[in-house]
Structure formats: C-alpha cells, structure tokens
C-alpha cells in the first residue's frame, strides 16, 4: 500500500462558453441550447508516488509525464457530441528493475462521446477511443510492447444531491497487437462539487 503519482491539470476554454458558476451556468445553458466549445488542457504527472526499484510492478512510475490535450464539444438541446485528441510524453525511468533505464515513446489518443442529458441532472453516454504508440525500450533494447488499443464504454450519471453524483461505467477494451490484454470493466465513481 502507498500513494500513487499525483497529477495536476490546467484547463482553459478557447472558444465558446465562458467560465461560470453553477447557477450562472444553468442560466447560460437554458439561453444557449445549441453551442460549440473548444478547449485545451495540460496534465502533468509528478513522480512522487511509492516506487521500489527492485519490483517490476509499482504504484508510482518514477517518471514524469506530460499530456497536452485539445477538445471540442457541440451541444444541441439535450445532446452533446465530444471529440478530443491528446499526446502523452514520458520522461525516462533511470532506476527501473536491476538499474535498467526504461524509456517510452509518446502515446497518441483520440476519443469521442455522445451524451444525452435528462431532466434533474441524469445523463447517459456512449464513448469510443483509440490509443496508438508508446513503444517501450529497456536499456536501449526495444520491446514488443506498443499500444494499439480500441476502447468503448457506456455510462450513466445519477445525481445524489445538488453537489454530489454517482457514475456507473461499463468499459471494454481490445488490444490490436500480440502484446496486451483485452478487458471488460464495471466502474463506479462518486463525485462532489464545491
């Protein structure tokens, strides 16, 4: 047991809806049923999690990662259509198992979502995503690990109170190469807003 690597994220709207508080946002949405928003974000993962250099599997990654991302959302009445693209850049882990150097090339991702918003804060969505790249080398020797994964999901959001909600997600992933694994997951998350 231990702490994972913390991630910091900065997001900004480049075009479309202004940043608003809850009640102001509800008024803006009521007045603007059709809207397009373009945004960007930058996420940084800090190598501060628990890392034990003689173990292959760790909670922390012992490396930095940087993830620039661009996205667009078009809302038309209760429907929202989202498309995002990002790249994940990794620093080297110079203290991998037995003192090896672990390197990973950039990973590129694209994802899309179709969301329907019901009354009183309920919503449902269908999503798909694809990731490619991220080839790994250990001490300059290339491995056969490289990402080529297709994902899809179905989600529902259920409000619990004005500031809390629960999200249920069925997420399925299929690898497109010889190395990797297919997965089927049921995820439950709880969110609070303040």
Secondary structure, DSSP 4 states (H G I P E B T S, - for coil): ------EEEEEEEEESSPP--HHHHHHHHHH-SEEEEEEEEEEEE-S-S---TT-SS-SS-SS-EEEEEEEEEEEETTEEEEEEEEEEEE--BTT-GGGPPEEE--EEEEEEEEEEE-GGG-EEEEEEEEEEE--EEETTEE-S--EEEEEEEEEEEEESSSSEEEEEEEEEEEESSSSS--EEEEEEEEEE--
